[in-house]
Amino acid sequence: MILGLDNITKRYGDRILFAEASLQVNAEDCIALVGPNGAGKTTLLNIIAGIDEPDQGSVHVGRDVTIGYLQQEAIELGSGTVIEEVSKVADEIAHLRHRLALLEEEMSACTDELSSSLVEAYAKTQERFEHLGGYSIDAHIKAVLGGLGFSLPDMDRACVEFSGGWQMRIALAKLLVVSPDVLLLDEPTNHLDLASVTWLEGFLKAYDGAVMIVSHDRAFLDGVASQVIEITNRQLRRYVGNYSDFVKQRELYQQQLRQTYEAQQHEIAHMQAFVDRFRYKSSKARAAQERVQRIETIRSQMVEPELPTSTISFRFPQPPRTGDAVIRLVDVTKSYDGNEVYTDLDLTLYRGDKVALVGPNGAGKSTLLKILAGVLEFERGQRVEGNHVSCAYFAQHQLERLDQNNTVFEEIDKAAAGWTQGEVRSLAGAFLFERDDVEKLVKVLSGGERSRLALAKMLVDPAPFLCLDEPTNHLDIASTDILIQALMNFEGTLAFITHDRHLLGQVANKIIEVNDGKLTIYNGDYEYYLWKKDGGIGGNQAPAEDERRRPSHATQAQSKRMIADPLGSHDIPSLVPREASGRKTKEQKRLEADERNRMHQATKEVREQLIQTEESLELAQSHYDELITLIADEKLYQQEKQFGEAMSEYGDLKREIEMLEARWLDLSEELVDIELDFGIS
């Protein structure tokens, strides 16, 4: 254990967030922290980071354990460039490098035998230097920034030139570079695009330390979490596995609680009936009193199960039916500062299309979405709306239509013609506005609250063509499910950008990949898109948990032996008895030879695939090692194109190795299963 919370209690006014709650965090844990909005997730991270103090209880941090914390709002950056800002975290590395030089000089000057304290000091300093990546820090910084979407020119721009979302990425890069022993992340994917979320997921899978994450991104939590801590009943309950595992285990646990609760209620009712009947009869008074005490004991120990989560199911009004062709872009050209983003672009969206725009950062996804929505002008070409088409555009900064002097309730009610007050309040609750929040004025809402309000208003009376830019930011998982339900039932046309892969997988029926001003259209859902990107070989079909499994060195060695000699040292089970001398009969030898031939034929194809996969894996790993050496070369950073190609190849190669390892493990298990069928164990 490197971190522990011991019986902590935390109150805000009359509200108790935690009551004698405890938690242990080990060195390799990757924990998803979940709970309803306002349960205390961010407060718990603040307590662990030392920003807040518990009212009671204590926080124990191991000796020399470092904690890094990415907060949602508190971002403080200097006025220097991005690379200078991120390099600040390497100050300790510079100090350690200087310390090592001094120790080496002192050791070389020793004419007598080196003292044990000097050797120990050098070893300890060198260990810390290596742990912080001192020998490859410059390459590491640029690799992290590249993974988070920064190009080489971006790295030399001043931090103040970037928007709040990009500044959040800079803060995240600083944390990932310094690699604290405990990494606390509060909604780290909110300001990332899909490619950066995927990169971050891979980074955290391989992270050498403990990670605790608060996130509304279900697919992200499925990809990285090894356990889930739920804040429930003012306690911290641990579940092993990722978020999907948690959902299943939690339902089973709640079902068991409900059964126990019902049994306790039945027992209490039975004993209470006895007490009511015999309380005043002297011959039964003692027995009645004993039952009263037992009832009190049961009630004092009873933990009431949570009520089943009610699913808020709205029948949103559907938009007017449009013509078949909803929106057409004809020979559209758009440029910024003389640089053309799109040239002679042609695109048509049809009624019922639910189009996800995907592609690398800076490819022009948001520009295309704004052109489709009609909120961004372009130099040449035409934007043609179909019959009965109107468009609504949603983005985090697009909140001008909210009346600052209205309450939340009034804003939704104004758009919800014919809705009851209860329906308006239920919709507000689905988007995280609690009972008192609906009476707040819009002008006192935070940016996130305004975004949620604008999204709720859009869904109350949707236009036939919706354009949504990162609609799940600031929504928790339950509210995201409400949004997904509404978009799945939406009968109009939809174009959207999101980093939320769960939303992508549930809603999109067409994918448009944007890259270098070119569009590639995939007429299928997100799973189909991934399949096509993998070359149509089904490599992406492996479940998330299989992607996290990696064969150990021992398992690899065992598999190599199985490939070389599938029978190993195991004997084929005797089908007929041996001769009395112990020698095998001719019949037994013939049967065993037939059995070996049958097993050889049964395993031939699997063994061949296993050999091919292992050869591909070794080749990919060798190429990966060469690429790491190339990235570590400072000269590469002077060549922007080559650097970009190397980083792209690095990401592709890492994904290929993960896919090959998962394939290798599946084939190994299949080979073992076949052998077991032949009686080999």
C-alpha positions as CSV (number, residue, x, y, z in Angstrom):
1,M,0.0,0.0,0.0
2,I,1.4,3.4,-1.0
3,L,-1.7,5.4,0.0
4,G,-4.5,4.9,2.5
5,L,-7.6,6.7,3.8
6,D,-8.5,5.6,7.3
7,N,-12.1,6.2,8.5
8,I,-12.4,9.6,7.0
9,T,-15.5,11.8,7.5
10,K,-16.3,14.9,5.4
11,R,-19.2,17.3,5.8
12,Y,-20.4,20.3,3.9
13,G,-22.8,22.1,6.1
14,D,-25.4,19.6,7.1
15,R,-24.6,17.2,4.3
16,I,-22.3,14.3,5.0
17,L,-20.3,13.1,1.9
18,F,-18.2,10.4,3.7
19,A,-18.8,8.7,7.1
20,E,-15.8,6.7,8.4
21,A,-14.9,5.7,4.9
22,S,-11.6,3.8,4.2
23,L,-9.6,3.0,1.1
24,Q,-6.2,1.5,0.2
25,V,-4.3,2.2,-3.0
26,N,-1.5,-0.1,-4.2
27,A,1.4,0.8,-6.5
28,E,-0.1,-0.7,-9.7
29,D,-3.8,0.1,-9.1
30,C,-5.8,1.8,-11.9
31,I,-9.0,3.0,-10.1
32,A,-12.1,4.5,-11.6
33,L,-13.9,6.6,-9.1
34,V,-17.7,6.6,-9.8
35,G,-20.9,7.9,-8.1
36,P,-23.7,10.2,-8.9
37,N,-23.2,13.9,-9.5
38,G,-22.4,15.6,-6.1
39,A,-21.5,12.3,-4.4
40,G,-18.0,13.7,-3.6
41,K,-15.7,12.3,-6.3
42,T,-13.8,15.6,-6.7
43,T,-13.8,16.2,-3.0
44,L,-12.1,12.8,-2.4
45,L,-9.4,13.6,-5.0
46,N,-8.9,16.9,-3.2
47,I,-8.5,15.1,0.1
48,I,-6.0,12.7,-1.3
49,A,-4.0,15.5,-2.9
50,G,-3.9,17.4,0.4
51,I,-6.0,20.4,-0.9
52,D,-8.9,19.5,1.5
53,E,-8.7,18.0,4.9
54,P,-11.2,15.4,6.3
55,D,-13.2,16.4,9.3
56,Q,-12.2,13.1,11.0
57,G,-9.9,10.3,10.1
58,S,-6.5,10.4,8.4
59,V,-4.7,10.1,5.1
60,H,-1.5,8.0,5.0
61,V,1.0,8.5,2.2
62,G,4.0,6.2,1.8
63,R,7.5,7.5,2.3
64,D,8.8,9.4,-0.8
65,V,5.5,8.8,-2.6
66,T,4.7,11.6,-5.0
67,I,1.2,12.7,-6.0
68,G,0.2,14.5,-9.2
69,Y,-3.3,16.0,-9.7
70,L,-5.1,17.2,-12.8
71,Q,-8.0,19.3,-11.7
72,Q,-10.9,20.4,-13.9
73,E,-10.5,24.1,-13.6
74,A,-7.4,25.2,-11.6
75,I,-4.9,25.5,-14.5
76,E,-1.9,27.8,-13.9
77,L,0.6,28.1,-16.7
78,G,3.6,30.5,-17.4
79,S,4.0,32.8,-20.3
80,G,6.7,30.7,-22.0
81,T,6.3,28.2,-24.9
82,V,4.6,24.9,-24.5
83,I,7.9,23.0,-24.6
84,E,9.3,25.4,-22.0
85,E,6.3,25.0,-19.7
86,V,6.3,21.2,-19.8
87,S,10.1,21.1,-19.4
88,K,9.8,22.9,-16.1
89,V,8.8,19.6,-14.5
90,A,12.3,18.4,-15.4
91,D,13.9,20.7,-12.9
92,E,14.4,17.8,-10.6
93,I,16.1,15.8,-13.4
94,A,18.5,18.7,-14.0
95,H,19.3,18.8,-10.2
96,L,19.8,15.0,-10.2
97,R,22.0,15.1,-13.2
98,H,24.2,17.8,-11.5
99,R,24.2,15.7,-8.3
100,L,25.3,12.6,-10.2
101,A,28.2,14.5,-11.8
102,L,29.4,15.7,-8.4
103,L,29.2,12.2,-6.9
104,E,31.1,10.8,-9.9
105,E,33.8,13.4,-9.5
106,E,34.0,12.6,-5.8
107,M,34.2,8.9,-6.5
108,S,36.9,9.3,-9.1
109,A,39.0,11.4,-6.7
110,C,39.0,8.7,-4.0
111,T,42.3,7.0,-3.7
112,D,41.2,4.7,-1.0
113,E,38.3,2.2,-1.0
114,L,35.0,3.9,-1.7
115,S,32.8,4.4,1.3
116,S,29.5,2.5,1.4
117,S,27.6,5.8,2.1
118,L,29.0,7.3,-1.1
119,V,28.1,4.3,-3.2
120,E,24.7,4.2,-1.6
121,A,24.1,7.9,-2.3
122,Y,25.1,7.5,-6.0
123,A,22.9,4.4,-6.5
124,K,19.9,6.1,-4.9
125,T,20.4,9.3,-7.0
126,Q,20.8,7.3,-10.2
127,E,17.7,5.2,-9.5
128,R,15.6,8.3,-9.1
129,F,17.2,9.9,-12.2
130,E,16.3,6.8,-14.2
131,H,12.8,6.6,-12.7
132,L,12.1,10.1,-13.9
133,G,13.4,9.3,-17.4
134,G,16.5,11.4,-17.1
135,Y,18.3,9.7,-20.0
136,S,15.5,10.3,-22.5
137,I,13.5,13.2,-21.0
138,D,13.6,15.5,-24.1
139,A,12.3,12.7,-26.4
140,H,9.7,11.7,-23.8
141,I,8.4,15.3,-23.5
142,K,7.9,15.6,-27.2
143,A,6.4,12.1,-27.5
144,V,3.8,13.0,-24.8
145,L,3.0,16.4,-26.4
146,G,2.6,14.7,-29.7
147,G,0.3,12.0,-28.3
148,L,-1.9,14.8,-26.9
149,G,-2.2,16.4,-30.3
150,F,0.5,19.1,-30.3
151,S,2.4,19.5,-33.6
152,L,6.1,20.6,-33.6
153,P,5.1,24.2,-34.4
154,D,2.6,24.1,-31.6
155,M,5.3,23.2,-29.1
156,D,7.1,26.5,-29.8
157,R,4.0,28.6,-29.4
158,A,3.3,30.5,-26.2
159,C,0.9,28.8,-23.7
160,V,-1.3,31.9,-23.5
161,E,-2.1,31.6,-27.2
162,F,-4.1,28.4,-26.6
163,S,-7.7,28.0,-25.5
164,G,-8.7,26.7,-22.1
165,G,-9.1,23.2,-23.5
166,W,-5.6,23.1,-24.9
167,Q,-4.1,24.6,-21.7
168,M,-5.7,21.6,-19.9
169,R,-3.7,19.4,-22.3
170,I,-0.5,21.2,-21.4
171,A,-1.2,20.7,-17.7
172,L,-1.9,17.0,-18.4
173,A,1.4,16.7,-20.3
174,K,3.3,18.1,-17.4
175,L,1.8,15.4,-15.1
176,L,2.4,12.6,-17.5
177,V,6.1,13.6,-18.1
178,V,6.9,13.8,-14.4
179,S,5.2,10.4,-13.7
180,P,4.1,10.8,-10.1
181,D,3.7,7.6,-8.0
182,V,0.0,8.4,-7.7
183,L,-1.8,10.1,-10.6
184,L,-5.1,11.8,-9.9
185,L,-7.2,12.7,-13.0
186,D,-10.5,14.6,-12.8
187,E,-12.3,14.3,-16.2
188,P,-9.1,14.1,-18.2
189,T,-10.8,13.4,-21.6
190,N,-13.1,16.4,-21.5
191,H,-10.8,18.5,-23.7
192,L,-9.3,15.7,-25.9
193,D,-10.2,14.6,-29.3
194,L,-10.8,10.9,-30.1
195,A,-7.2,10.2,-31.2
196,S,-5.8,11.8,-28.0
197,V,-8.2,9.8,-25.9
198,T,-7.1,6.6,-27.5
199,W,-3.4,7.6,-27.0
200,L,-4.0,8.5,-23.3
201,E,-5.7,5.2,-22.8
202,G,-2.7,3.3,-24.1
203,F,-0.4,5.5,-22.0
204,L,-2.3,4.8,-18.8
205,K,-2.4,1.1,-19.5
206,A,1.4,1.0,-19.4
207,Y,1.7,3.6,-16.6
208,D,4.2,2.7,-13.9
209,G,2.3,3.8,-10.9
210,A,-1.1,4.1,-9.4
211,V,-3.9,6.0,-11.2
212,M,-7.2,7.2,-9.9
213,I,-9.7,8.6,-12.5
214,V,-13.0,10.5,-12.5
215,S,-14.5,10.3,-15.9
216,H,-17.9,10.1,-17.6
217,D,-16.4,8.3,-20.6
218,R,-17.6,4.7,-20.2
219,A,-15.4,3.3,-23.0
220,F,-12.3,5.0,-21.6
221,L,-13.0,3.6,-18.1
222,D,-13.5,0.1,-19.7
223,G,-10.1,0.5,-21.4
224,V,-8.0,1.5,-18.4
225,A,-9.6,0.6,-15.1
226,S,-8.6,-2.5,-13.2
227,Q,-11.0,-1.8,-10.4
228,V,-13.9,0.6,-9.6
229,I,-14.5,2.5,-6.3
230,E,-18.1,3.6,-6.0
231,I,-19.1,6.3,-3.5
232,T,-22.4,5.0,-2.1
233,N,-24.2,5.5,1.2
234,R,-21.2,7.7,2.3
235,Q,-18.9,4.8,1.9
236,L,-16.3,3.6,-0.6
237,R,-17.1,0.2,-2.1
238,R,-14.5,-1.6,-4.2
239,Y,-15.3,-3.7,-7.3
240,V,-12.7,-5.7,-9.3
241,G,-12.6,-5.1,-13.0
242,N,-13.5,-2.3,-15.4
243,Y,-16.6,-0.2,-15.6
244,S,-18.7,-2.9,-17.4
245,D,-17.7,-5.4,-14.8
246,F,-18.7,-3.0,-12.1
247,V,-22.2,-2.5,-13.6
248,K,-22.8,-6.3,-13.6
249,Q,-21.3,-6.8,-10.1
250,R,-23.2,-3.8,-8.7
251,E,-26.5,-5.1,-9.9
252,L,-25.8,-8.5,-8.4
253,Y,-24.8,-6.9,-5.1
254,Q,-27.9,-4.7,-5.0
255,Q,-30.1,-7.7,-5.8
256,Q,-28.5,-9.6,-2.9
257,L,-29.1,-6.5,-0.7
258,R,-32.8,-6.4,-1.7
259,Q,-33.3,-10.1,-1.0
260,T,-31.7,-9.7,2.4
261,Y,-33.7,-6.6,3.1
262,E,-36.9,-8.3,2.2
263,A,-36.1,-11.3,4.4
264,Q,-35.3,-8.9,7.3
265,Q,-38.6,-7.1,6.8
266,H,-40.5,-10.3,6.8
267,E,-38.8,-11.4,10.0
268,I,-39.5,-8.1,11.7
269,A,-43.1,-8.2,10.6
270,H,-43.5,-11.8,12.0
271,M,-41.9,-10.9,15.3
272,Q,-43.9,-7.6,15.5
273,A,-47.1,-9.6,15.1
274,F,-46.1,-11.8,18.0
275,V,-45.2,-8.7,20.1
276,D,-48.5,-7.0,19.3
277,R,-50.5,-10.1,20.3
278,F,-48.8,-11.1,23.5
279,R,-47.1,-7.9,24.8
280,Y,-49.6,-7.6,27.7
281,K,-50.0,-11.3,28.6
282,S,-47.9,-12.0,31.6
283,S,-47.1,-15.6,30.4
284,K,-45.7,-14.3,27.1
285,A,-44.3,-10.9,28.2
286,R,-40.7,-12.1,28.5
287,A,-40.8,-13.7,25.0
288,A,-42.4,-10.5,23.6
289,Q,-39.6,-8.4,25.1
290,E,-36.9,-10.6,23.6
291,R,-38.5,-10.2,20.2
292,V,-38.6,-6.4,20.7
293,Q,-34.9,-6.4,21.4
294,R,-34.2,-8.6,18.3
295,I,-36.2,-6.2,16.1
296,E,-34.1,-3.3,17.4
297,T,-30.9,-5.3,16.7
298,I,-32.0,-6.1,13.1
299,R,-33.0,-2.5,12.4
300,S,-29.7,-1.2,13.8
301,Q,-27.7,-3.5,11.5
302,M,-29.9,-3.1,8.4
303,V,-28.5,-1.5,5.3
304,E,-31.3,-0.5,3.0
305,P,-30.6,-1.3,-0.7
306,E,-30.8,1.6,-3.2
307,L,-34.0,1.8,-5.2
308,P,-33.6,0.6,-8.8
309,T,-32.4,3.5,-10.8
310,S,-35.3,5.0,-12.7
311,T,-34.8,5.3,-16.4
312,I,-36.0,8.7,-17.6
313,S,-37.6,8.0,-21.0
314,F,-38.7,11.0,-22.9
315,R,-40.6,10.9,-26.1
316,F,-39.0,13.9,-27.6
317,P,-41.0,15.6,-30.4
318,Q,-39.8,14.5,-33.8
319,P,-38.8,17.2,-36.4
320,P,-40.7,17.8,-39.6
321,R,-40.0,15.3,-42.3
322,T,-37.4,16.6,-44.8
323,G,-36.5,15.8,-48.4
324,D,-34.2,12.9,-49.0
325,A,-31.1,15.1,-49.5
326,V,-30.8,17.2,-46.4
327,I,-27.7,19.2,-46.9
328,R,-25.3,19.5,-49.9
329,L,-21.9,21.1,-50.1
330,V,-20.8,21.8,-53.7
331,D,-17.2,22.9,-54.6
332,V,-16.7,24.4,-51.2
333,T,-13.3,26.1,-50.5
334,K,-12.4,27.3,-47.0
335,S,-9.1,28.8,-45.9
336,Y,-7.7,30.4,-42.7
337,D,-4.9,33.1,-43.1
338,G,-4.3,32.0,-46.6
339,N,-4.0,28.3,-45.9
340,E,-6.8,26.3,-47.5
341,V,-8.4,23.7,-45.3
342,Y,-10.9,22.5,-47.9
343,T,-10.6,22.9,-51.7
344,D,-13.6,22.1,-54.0
345,L,-15.3,20.0,-51.3
346,D,-18.4,18.0,-52.3
347,L,-20.6,16.3,-49.7
348,T,-24.2,15.3,-49.4
349,L,-26.0,14.1,-46.2
350,Y,-29.3,12.3,-46.5
351,R,-32.4,12.0,-44.2
352,G,-31.7,9.6,-41.4
353,D,-27.9,9.9,-41.6
354,K,-26.2,10.0,-38.2
355,V,-22.7,11.0,-39.2
356,A,-19.7,11.0,-36.9
357,L,-16.8,13.2,-38.0
358,V,-13.5,11.6,-37.0
359,G,-9.9,12.3,-37.7
360,P,-6.7,13.6,-36.2
361,N,-6.5,16.9,-34.3
362,G,-6.4,19.9,-36.6
363,A,-7.7,18.0,-39.6
364,G,-10.7,20.3,-39.9
365,K,-13.5,18.4,-38.3
366,S,-14.9,21.4,-36.4
367,T,-14.6,23.6,-39.5
368,L,-16.6,21.1,-41.6
369,L,-19.3,20.8,-38.9
370,K,-19.6,24.6,-38.7
371,I,-19.9,24.8,-42.5
372,L,-22.6,22.0,-42.5
373,A,-24.4,23.9,-39.7
374,G,-24.3,27.2,-41.7
375,V,-22.5,29.1,-38.9
376,L,-19.2,29.5,-40.8
377,E,-18.7,31.3,-44.1
378,F,-16.5,30.0,-46.9
379,E,-14.8,31.6,-49.9
380,R,-16.2,29.6,-52.8
381,G,-18.9,27.0,-53.4
382,Q,-22.4,26.5,-52.2
383,R,-24.2,25.1,-49.2
384,V,-27.7,23.9,-50.2
385,E,-30.4,22.9,-47.7
386,G,-33.0,20.4,-48.7
387,N,-36.8,20.8,-48.5
388,H,-38.1,21.6,-45.0
389,V,-34.6,21.6,-43.5
390,S,-33.6,23.8,-40.6
391,C,-30.4,23.4,-38.6
392,A,-29.5,23.6,-34.9
393,Y,-25.8,23.9,-33.9
394,F,-24.4,23.0,-30.4
395,A,-20.9,23.7,-29.2
396,Q,-19.5,24.4,-25.8
397,H,-19.0,28.1,-26.6
398,Q,-22.3,28.5,-28.5
399,L,-24.6,29.8,-25.7
400,E,-25.7,33.2,-27.0
401,R,-29.3,32.2,-27.2
402,L,-29.8,31.7,-23.5
403,D,-31.6,34.5,-21.7
404,Q,-29.4,35.6,-18.9
405,N,-32.3,36.8,-16.8
406,N,-34.4,33.6,-17.0
407,T,-34.2,30.7,-14.6
408,V,-33.1,27.2,-15.7
409,F,-36.8,26.1,-15.5
410,E,-38.0,29.1,-17.5
411,E,-35.4,28.5,-20.3
412,I,-36.5,24.9,-20.7
413,D,-40.2,25.6,-20.3
414,K,-40.0,28.3,-23.0
415,A,-38.8,25.7,-25.5
416,A,-41.0,22.8,-24.3
417,A,-44.4,23.7,-25.6
418,G,-47.1,21.4,-24.2
419,W,-44.8,19.8,-21.5
420,T,-46.0,19.6,-17.9
421,Q,-44.0,21.1,-15.1
422,G,-43.0,17.6,-14.0
423,E,-41.7,16.7,-17.4
424,V,-39.6,19.9,-17.5
425,R,-38.2,19.3,-14.1
426,S,-37.4,15.7,-15.0
427,L,-35.5,16.8,-18.1
428,A,-33.6,19.3,-16.1
429,G,-32.7,16.5,-13.6
430,A,-31.5,14.3,-16.4
431,F,-28.9,17.0,-17.2
432,L,-27.7,17.3,-13.6
433,F,-29.9,20.2,-12.5
434,E,-31.1,19.3,-9.0
435,R,-34.4,20.6,-7.5
436,D,-32.9,23.9,-6.3
437,D,-30.8,24.4,-9.4
438,V,-33.8,24.9,-11.7
439,E,-34.6,28.2,-9.9
440,K,-31.1,29.6,-10.6
441,L,-30.7,32.4,-13.0
442,V,-28.8,31.6,-16.2
443,K,-26.4,34.5,-15.5
444,V,-25.1,32.8,-12.3
445,L,-24.5,29.4,-14.0
446,S,-21.1,28.0,-14.7
447,G,-19.9,27.4,-18.2
448,G,-20.6,23.7,-17.9
449,E,-24.1,24.3,-16.5
450,R,-24.9,26.6,-19.4
451,S,-23.7,24.0,-21.9
452,R,-26.0,21.4,-20.4
453,L,-28.9,23.8,-20.4
454,A,-28.4,24.6,-24.1
455,L,-28.2,20.9,-24.9
456,A,-31.4,20.2,-23.0
457,K,-33.3,23.0,-24.8
458,M,-32.1,21.6,-28.2
459,L,-33.5,18.2,-27.4
460,V,-36.9,19.5,-26.3
461,D,-37.7,20.9,-29.8
462,P,-35.1,19.5,-32.2
463,A,-34.5,20.8,-35.7
464,P,-34.5,18.3,-38.6
465,F,-30.7,18.7,-38.9
466,L,-28.6,18.7,-35.7
467,C,-24.9,19.5,-35.6
468,L,-23.3,18.7,-32.2
469,D,-19.6,19.4,-31.2
470,E,-18.6,17.3,-28.2
471,P,-22.0,17.1,-26.7
472,T,-21.1,14.8,-23.7
473,N,-18.6,17.3,-22.1
474,H,-19.8,18.1,-18.6
475,L,-22.3,15.2,-18.6
476,D,-22.0,12.2,-16.2
477,I,-22.6,8.7,-17.4
478,A,-26.3,8.6,-16.5
479,S,-26.9,11.9,-18.4
480,T,-24.9,10.7,-21.4
481,D,-27.2,7.7,-21.5
482,I,-30.2,10.1,-21.7
483,L,-28.5,11.9,-24.6
484,I,-27.7,8.6,-26.4
485,Q,-31.3,7.5,-26.0
486,A,-32.6,10.8,-27.4
487,L,-30.2,10.7,-30.4
488,M,-31.0,7.0,-31.2
489,N,-34.7,7.8,-31.3
490,F,-34.2,11.0,-33.3
491,E,-35.7,10.6,-36.8
492,G,-33.9,13.6,-38.4
493,T,-30.4,13.9,-39.6
494,L,-27.4,14.3,-37.3
495,A,-23.7,15.3,-37.7
496,F,-21.5,15.2,-34.6
497,I,-18.0,15.2,-33.2
498,T,-17.2,13.4,-30.0
499,H,-14.4,11.7,-28.2
500,D,-16.9,9.4,-26.4
501,R,-16.6,6.0,-28.1
502,H,-19.7,4.7,-26.3
503,L,-21.7,7.5,-28.0
504,L,-20.0,6.8,-31.3
505,G,-20.8,3.1,-31.1
506,Q,-24.4,3.5,-30.1
507,V,-25.5,6.4,-32.4
508,A,-23.4,6.7,-35.6
509,N,-24.6,4.9,-38.7
510,K,-22.0,6.6,-41.0
511,I,-18.4,7.7,-40.4
512,I,-16.7,10.5,-42.2
513,E,-12.9,10.5,-41.7
514,V,-11.4,13.9,-42.1
515,N,-7.7,14.2,-42.9
516,D,-5.7,16.9,-44.8
517,G,-8.8,18.4,-46.4
518,K,-10.0,15.1,-47.7
519,L,-13.1,13.1,-46.7
520,T,-13.3,9.3,-46.6
521,I,-16.9,8.1,-46.1
522,Y,-17.6,4.7,-44.4
523,N,-21.2,3.6,-44.8
524,G,-21.5,1.8,-41.6
525,D,-21.3,2.1,-37.8
526,Y,-18.2,2.8,-35.7
527,E,-17.4,-0.9,-35.4
528,Y,-17.5,-1.3,-39.2
529,Y,-15.2,1.8,-39.5
530,L,-12.6,0.2,-37.1
531,W,-12.9,-3.1,-38.9
532,K,-12.1,-1.4,-42.3
533,K,-9.3,0.6,-40.8
534,D,-7.8,-2.7,-39.6
535,G,-7.9,-3.9,-43.2
536,G,-11.1,-5.9,-42.7
537,I,-9.4,-8.7,-40.8
538,G,-11.5,-8.4,-37.7
539,G,-8.6,-7.5,-35.5
540,N,-10.7,-5.0,-33.6
541,Q,-13.3,-7.6,-32.5
542,A,-11.4,-8.6,-29.4
543,P,-13.2,-7.4,-26.2
544,A,-11.6,-4.6,-24.2
545,E,-10.5,-7.0,-21.4
546,D,-8.7,-9.2,-23.9
547,E,-6.8,-6.1,-25.2
548,R,-5.4,-5.6,-21.6
549,R,-4.2,-9.2,-21.3
550,R,-0.6,-9.8,-22.1
551,P,1.2,-13.2,-22.3
552,S,3.9,-13.5,-19.6
553,H,7.4,-14.6,-20.4
554,A,6.7,-18.0,-18.9
555,T,3.6,-18.4,-21.1
556,Q,5.5,-17.4,-24.2
557,A,8.2,-19.9,-23.4
558,Q,5.6,-22.6,-22.9
559,S,3.9,-21.8,-26.2
560,K,7.2,-21.9,-28.0
561,R,7.7,-25.5,-26.7
562,M,4.2,-26.4,-27.8
563,I,4.9,-25.0,-31.3
564,A,8.1,-27.0,-31.5
565,D,6.7,-30.1,-29.9
566,P,2.9,-30.1,-29.4
567,L,3.0,-33.4,-27.6
568,G,5.8,-32.2,-25.3
569,S,6.8,-34.8,-22.7
570,H,3.2,-36.0,-22.3
571,D,2.3,-39.6,-23.0
572,I,-0.7,-40.4,-25.2
573,P,-3.2,-42.2,-22.8
574,S,-3.0,-46.0,-23.3
575,L,-6.1,-47.3,-25.2
576,V,-5.2,-50.9,-24.6
577,P,-3.2,-52.5,-21.8
578,R,0.6,-53.0,-22.1
579,E,2.2,-56.4,-22.2
580,A,3.1,-57.9,-18.9
581,S,6.7,-56.9,-19.5
582,G,5.7,-53.3,-19.7
583,R,6.4,-53.1,-23.5
584,K,3.8,-51.7,-25.8
585,T,1.9,-54.1,-28.0
586,K,1.8,-53.6,-31.8
587,E,-1.9,-52.7,-31.5
588,Q,-1.1,-50.1,-28.8
589,K,1.6,-48.6,-30.9
590,R,-0.7,-48.4,-34.0
591,L,-3.4,-46.8,-32.0
592,E,-1.1,-44.2,-30.4
593,A,0.4,-43.4,-33.8
594,D,-3.1,-42.9,-35.2
595,E,-3.9,-40.7,-32.2
596,R,-0.8,-38.6,-32.7
597,N,-1.6,-38.2,-36.4
598,R,-5.2,-37.1,-35.6
599,M,-4.0,-34.6,-33.1
600,H,-1.3,-33.3,-35.5
601,Q,-4.0,-32.7,-38.1
602,A,-6.4,-31.1,-35.6
603,T,-3.7,-28.7,-34.4
604,K,-1.9,-28.1,-37.7
605,E,-3.7,-24.9,-38.7
606,V,-3.6,-23.4,-35.2
607,R,0.1,-24.1,-34.9
608,E,0.8,-22.6,-38.3
609,Q,-1.1,-19.5,-37.3
610,L,0.6,-19.3,-34.0
611,I,4.1,-19.5,-35.6
612,Q,3.1,-16.8,-38.1
613,T,1.7,-14.6,-35.4
614,E,4.9,-15.0,-33.3
615,E,7.1,-14.2,-36.2
616,S,5.0,-11.1,-37.0
617,L,5.2,-10.1,-33.3
618,E,9.0,-10.4,-33.2
619,L,9.3,-8.4,-36.4
620,A,7.0,-5.7,-35.1
621,Q,8.8,-5.6,-31.7
622,S,12.1,-5.3,-33.5
623,H,10.8,-2.4,-35.6
624,Y,9.3,-0.8,-32.5
625,D,12.7,-0.9,-30.7
626,E,14.3,0.8,-33.8
627,L,11.6,3.4,-33.8
628,I,12.2,4.2,-30.1
629,T,15.9,4.8,-30.9
630,L,14.9,7.0,-33.8
631,I,12.5,9.1,-31.7
632,A,15.2,9.6,-29.0
633,D,17.5,11.2,-31.6
634,E,17.4,15.0,-31.1
635,K,18.0,15.6,-34.9
636,L,14.6,14.1,-35.7
637,Y,12.9,17.1,-34.0
638,Q,14.4,19.5,-36.5
639,Q,12.5,17.7,-39.3
640,E,8.8,18.3,-38.8
641,K,7.5,16.0,-41.5
642,Q,9.8,13.1,-40.5
643,F,8.8,13.7,-36.8
644,G,5.1,13.6,-37.6
645,E,5.6,10.4,-39.7
646,A,7.6,8.7,-36.9
647,M,5.0,9.6,-34.3
648,S,2.2,8.3,-36.5
649,E,4.1,5.1,-37.2
650,Y,4.8,4.8,-33.4
651,G,1.1,4.9,-32.6
652,D,0.2,2.4,-35.4
653,L,2.9,0.0,-34.4
654,K,1.9,0.0,-30.8
655,R,-1.7,-0.8,-31.7
656,E,-0.4,-3.6,-34.1
657,I,1.7,-5.1,-31.3
658,E,-1.3,-5.1,-28.9
659,M,-3.5,-6.8,-31.5
660,L,-0.8,-9.4,-32.3
661,E,-0.3,-10.2,-28.6
662,A,-4.0,-10.6,-28.1
663,R,-4.1,-12.9,-31.2
664,W,-1.1,-14.8,-29.9
665,L,-2.8,-15.5,-26.6
666,D,-6.1,-16.6,-28.2
667,L,-4.3,-19.1,-30.4
668,S,-2.2,-20.4,-27.5
669,E,-5.4,-21.0,-25.5
670,E,-7.1,-22.6,-28.5
671,L,-4.1,-25.0,-28.9
672,V,-4.2,-26.0,-25.3
673,D,-8.0,-26.6,-25.5
674,I,-7.5,-29.0,-28.5
675,E,-4.8,-30.9,-26.6
676,L,-7.1,-31.2,-23.6
677,D,-9.7,-32.8,-25.9
678,F,-7.0,-35.4,-26.7
679,G,-6.3,-36.0,-23.0
680,I,-3.1,-34.0,-22.9
681,S,-2.8,-31.9,-19.7
